[in-house]
Amino acid sequence: MSNNMDLSREFHPTEVWTNHFPITRLPNKVFFHYDAVEPEFLAHGRNLEVIDKLWQDHATTFNPRPFYDGRKNMYSTRDIPPKDYPVSLGRRRETPTHVVKVRRVGTIDAAAVTMLTKRRSPHDPYDMYAKALSVLQLLVRQAPSLRHGFRAHVKAFFVPQGSKDLGYGLTARRGFFQSIRPTPGRLLVNVDTACALVYRHGTNLIDIMGEWLQLEDIRDLKNLHPRQYAELRSFLKGVRVEVTVTPGMKARPIADLVPRAALQEFDTETERLTVAAHFKKKYNAIVRHPEYVGVRLGRSAVIPAEFCQIVEGQLFKKKIPAGIQKGFLSFATQKPEDRFRMIRKAVGGASHEQQFDYANSDFMREVGMSVSTEPLLLPSQVIQPPCIRFQDSPHLEGVFTPSHGAWNIKDRLFWRPGNTLKIWSVINFDKVHEREVQGFLRTLIANLQSLVADE
């Protein structure tokens, strides 16, 4: 390229929409930071249950509602009295099952939040910077996540609109994740899309079992092969289900599978009953498939699968079955303009299209924070791509100019290869088997050699 190029011809000014939404008003409250849960060895999901119940049992003290990261950190705009708070997850409220030790460990004021918009120096306290950013991250995630049935602290949530049933008892859903991005002079909320598989809800658990195992005859659930039993157990363990014949019963996770569940026997105070007889006597519910595999909830509750339905919105986090990998990939692939349109509607569309609804977030209103519903529009320049010289061939001209972002150099050869790289290396930072690395290197070398004409 010439050193005296005409810059006016090489750069074209334009404007570009981004998937960033400016925070138009920063929080004006002081945040009190607490170590929330002890003992620390509680399981992650159990922590969340304990804190949810803490807010219910002590609503006067924890008002407005704090926000919690699911581990140890809790933030509140109210200075909560430090003490041990009893919490009961059992049926008898007067008998505590846990004690939450709330201890204040610091405060985050408006100055710390404003610090995020300024250039950091090496002397700025990183700890305060990180805490202020964490508070804002949690703050913007609270309301949208709760509205769509997810835990308040999660990074992404998924919505039923536009979902697609892929088989195997699984449904593909689109969702969104958001994060705070500090920039000079302001903070931005970055919003992007995501896709996930969820367990299909609202369907009898027997049908879900049959789909997952790809059974041609659902009656095979009477006598599963050990391999099928293990596959089904892995698929369903931990999945929360509702028991359809017991109104008001709380949804619970599946602890294990039980062969011929309805024929299992147990002792009451007065008699010995089968599970089927118990459901008929107590709920007037007839078990139609007593020999099918069922589930165990908790330590001892055996439930026939036909009385179970999977709870809405539970993510499938295991390996995607080969039979639906292509379908899921097709579902997840979106054109950039379609993805941006989806994001824009989710943040600032009509009321029935909004998924974030920042303006009506109680958490954000409480601290005086607001986010624009209009994406950020940035001035930019389109750079004219350079011409590239390849070898002439009978079918292709030697000079190649990329067009509309397409750099297709198939069947082209280097015009004049540069100096040979005598020493080069590839560093593998992933846990990939050595055979895969060697295969990658062979393919890389072969492709590079194909760009050079034979001497």
N, C-alpha and C positions, 0 to 999 in steps of 0.2 A: 504494500500500500504506500502511496505517496506521503512524504512528510508534510507536504503543503496541501493537505486535503481540505476541502470546503466543508467546514463543520456544520454549516446550515443544511447541507445535503446528507450528512451522516447521522444527525440527531433530529428526531421528530417529536416535538412536545405533545403531550397528551395528559389525560387524567385517568387514574386507576382506582377502582373501588377496592377496599380491603375488607377482610372479615374481622375488623377491630372496631369496637364501639367505645367512644370516649367516656370516661367517668366525669360527669359535668359538675358534681359537687362531692367533695371528700367528706368523710365522717367528721362530725364535730363533737363527739363524745370521747370520754376517757374509757378505755377498755381495761378491766381488771382481769388479770391472768391467774388461773388456779390450776394446781395439780389436783385432778378430779377423782381418780379412782385408786383405791387400795383395797385389797392386795393387787399387785401388778400382774400376777399370773393368771388373772381371769381371762378367759378366751375373748377374742375380739368382739364377736357378736354378743356375748354375755355382757360385756362392758356397756354396749349400747342399750341393752334391755334395762340394766341397772340404772343408767342415767335417765332414760325415759321415765322410769318409775319414780326416780328421785324428784323429777320436776312435777309429776302428778301428786305425789304424797306431800310435797312441801311447796305447793303452788304459790302461796303468799310470799315466801322467801325468795323463790326463783321467778320473780316477775319484775321486768320482762324476761322472757325465756332466754337463757344463755345459749351459746352454740358450742358444740363439742366436736373434737376431731376423731372420736372413736377410740382413742388410746388413753392419754393422760391429761391432755390439755383442754381446759374449758375457759371460755371468755364470757364476760358479762359487763353490761354498762352500769350495773349496780354493785356496790361493795357488799358482797355476801358475807355474813358473819362466819368466821372460821370455826368449825366444830365438826363433830362426827354426826352424820345424819343417818338414821336407821331407814332401811328400805326393805319392803316385803314383796317378794315375787311369788309367794305362796298364796293359797286361798284365804288364809287367816291373816288379815292385815295387821293385827295386833302383835303378830310374831315375826320379828325382823329376820330376814334371811341374809342380808348383807348390811354392811356399814360403809358409807362413803365418807372418806375424810377429805374435806374441802379445806385447802390451805392456799392462801394467796402467795404467789411467788413474784409478782411484779405488776406493773401498769404500762399501758401503751397509750400515749396521749396524741393529740392532733399534730404536734410537732414531729413525732416519730413517723406518722403517716405521710406528712408533707415531705419528709426527708427522702421518700421514695422517688419524688419527682426531680430531685437535684442530683448533680454529678457527685458520685461518691469519691472521697479521698481515702488514701490508705489508713488514715487515722480515725475514720468514722467507725463506730462500734457495729460490727457486722451482726452481732446477736440481736440488737434492737431492730436493725433493718430486716432481718429474716422474720422476726416475730410480727412486725407490722405487716409484712407481706402475707404471712400465714393468716392473720386475722382477716384481711380483706378477701383472701381466697375463700375462706370458710363463709364469710358474710354473703358473697354473691351466690354461693352454691346452695345455701340453706333452703330458700323458698322453692325454687324450681325442682330440686331433688325431692323434697317432701311432697310437693303437689303431684308428682308422678309416681309416688309409692316407693321411692328409694331412700336410703339412709341420707341424712342431711349433709354429711361430710363427703359424699362420693364425688369423684371427679367427673363422671359421665352419667347421664340418665337416658333411658330409651323409651320411646313412645309407641303406642299401638297404631297410630295413623300410618298408612302405607306399608304395613307389615305384610309378610308373605309366608304362607305355610309351605315348608320344604319337605315334610315327611319326617319319619323317625321320631315323631312326637315333638318336633322342634319348629319354631317359627323365627324367621329373620326379621329383625327390627332395626330401624334407623334411630339414631340418638344424637346427642350433642355433648360436648365437653367445653369447659370454659376455664380460662386462667387469666390472672392479672399480669399485665406486662408494663413495667415501669419504663417511661421514656422521658427525655428532658422536658420539663415543664408540665407534664400531665401523666395520668395513668390511663391505660387502655384495657378493655376486656376483650381478649381474643376468644372468639367462638368458632368452633369447627365441628364437623360431623363425624360420626362413628357408626359402625354397624356391629351387631351382636346377635347371637342366637339365644332365644329364651325357651324354656319349657312351655309347651302349649297348655294353656289353662282352659278351664270350662269343659273339659272332656273327661269322661270316665277313665280312671287310672288303668283299667283293664285294656282299653283301646290304646293308650300310650305304651303300655308294656308290649303289646302285640306289634305295634309299629317299630319300636326300637329293635326288637328281635327279628323283625321281618318275617313274622309267622304267617304261613298260608292258612293255617287253621288255629283260631284263637283257643281252641280246646287243648292245644299243646301246653298251655299254662298249668295244666294238671300235673304234668310230669316233665319238668325241664331237665335237659342235660346239664351236668355240673358246669360246663363252660358257659352255657346260656344263663344259668343262675348267677354265675360270677359277673357276667357282663351286665345283667339287669341290676344286680346289687350295686355295682359301681356307678351305673347311670342314675339311680334313684336315691342313693344314700345322701342324706342331708337336705333333700328337697322338701319344702314345706307343703303340706296338704291340708285341706279342709275335709272334715267328715260330714257328709251331706245329710245324714239322718240324725245328727245331734245338734240342733239349733243352739247357737250361742257358744259352742265349744271353740276355743282358741285354736288357730292353725298351728300345727306342730311339725317339726322336721322328721323325716323317716329315719329311724335308727337302724333298721335292718329289715330283711325280707323274712317271711314265715311261710314255709310250704304248707299247703292244705290248711290255710289259716282258719277258716270257719269251723273246721273239725277239731281244732285245739280245745282242750278242756281246762277248766280252772275251778277252784273251790270258792264258793261264797260262804256267808255265815251259816246258811241253812242247807245248801245243796251243792252238787257238782253239776256244772253246765258246760256245754260246748259254746264256742263264740257265737255260732249261728243261733242257738237257743237263747242266749243272752240278748242279742239284738232283737229277736222276735218278742221276747218277754218285756224288755224295757222300752223299746222304741217302735214296736209293731212293724219292724222292718224284716222282710224275708230275704235271706241270702239265696240267690239263684245259682251261684257257682261256688259251692262250698269247697270243692277240691282245688280251686285255683290258688296260686300263690297270693299271699296278702302281705301286709306290712306291720311292723311294730313301731309304735310311737312311744317315746320315752322308755322307761325301764320294762314295762309290762303290758301296755295297752295293745292288744292284737286286733287289727281292723281288716275286714275283707276289702280287697282292692276295689270292688264295685261300689263301695260307699265312700271312695276317696276322689277328690278333685285337686289338681295342682293349683296352688295359689298364683295369682297373676304376677307377671313381671320378673320371674326368677331367671337369672343369667345361667346359661350353659357354658361352663368354663373348661370342659374336657376337650379332647381331640375331636375335630369335626369328622363325622362318618364319611368315608370315601364316596358313598352314594349321593351326598348332597354338597360336596365341595364345589363342584362346578356351578351349581345353582346359587350357592351363597356368594361365590366370587362375582357372578353376574349381577346379583342383587346389590352388592357393595360397590360396584363400579358406577360412578356417576360422572357426567360431563361437568366441567368446572362451572359453567353458567347455571346448571341445575342445582348444584351444591350451594352456590352463592344465593340463589333464589330461595332455597329452603332455609338457609341461615337467616336471611333478611326477614322472611315471614315469621320465623320462630321468635325473633327479637322484637320486631316492630310492625308485624302484620295486623290484620283485623283481630278482634278479640278472640274469635274462635280458632285463629291460627297461631296465636302467641303461645310459646312454650315456656318462656322465661318470665315475662310479665314483671319486669323489675319494678315498675311504678307501684305495684300493689304488694310488694314484699314487705311484710311487717318488720322483718329484721332490718332492712335497709332504711325504711321510714323512721324507725326508732333512733337510728344514729345520724339521720339527716343526709344520707348518701343517695345519689341518683346517677343513672347511666343513660346516655343518649340511645334512642331507638334507631338512629340513623348511622349507618356504617361510615367509617372514615374515608374521605375522598382525598387522594394525594396527587399532587402534580408529579409528572414523571416524563421520561424521555425514552423513545424507542430508538435503539442504536442500530444503524444499518449494518447488517452482517458483512464480513469481509469476503472477497472472492478467494477461492482456494484452487490452486493449480495441481491437477493430477495428470497422469500420463494420458496422451491421446489414445483413443481406441477406435476401431471401425464403427462402433455403435454409440459412443459417448464422447462429447466434446471435453477437452482437457480442463477448461475453466468451469468451475462449479460455483454457483451462487445460491446459498440457502434461501428458500422462499417460505414465508409464513411460519417460520420456526421449525421447518422440516430440514433435517440434516441427513438425508438418505444418501449414503456413499456406497451402496451395494454395487458390487462388480467393478469398483474403481481401484486403481493402483497408484501408489505414491509416484510422483513424477521424479523426484530425486531424493531418495532416502538419506537421512542425516547420518551422523556418526553412530556407530554401533554401541549400544549399551553393554559394556563388558561385565559389569557387576550391577545387579539389581536384586531386590528382595520383596517379599510379601509378608506382612505381619498379620497373624490371625489372632484377633482378640475374642473370638467366640469359642464355645465348647463344641467344635466341629471335629469329626473324626479325621485322622490324617489322610485316609483314602479320599475323602471329599475335597480336601485341600489340594492334593496332588491332581485330582481330576479337574479342578478349577484351573490350576496352573497350565495343564496340558491344553485345555480349551483356549485359554488366553493366548498362549504362544502360537497355537495354530491359527487363530484369528488374526494376530498381528502379522504372521508370516504371509497370510493370504493377501495382505495389502502391498506386498513387495513383489515386483516382477522377477521372474527367474532370470539369473545372469546368463 
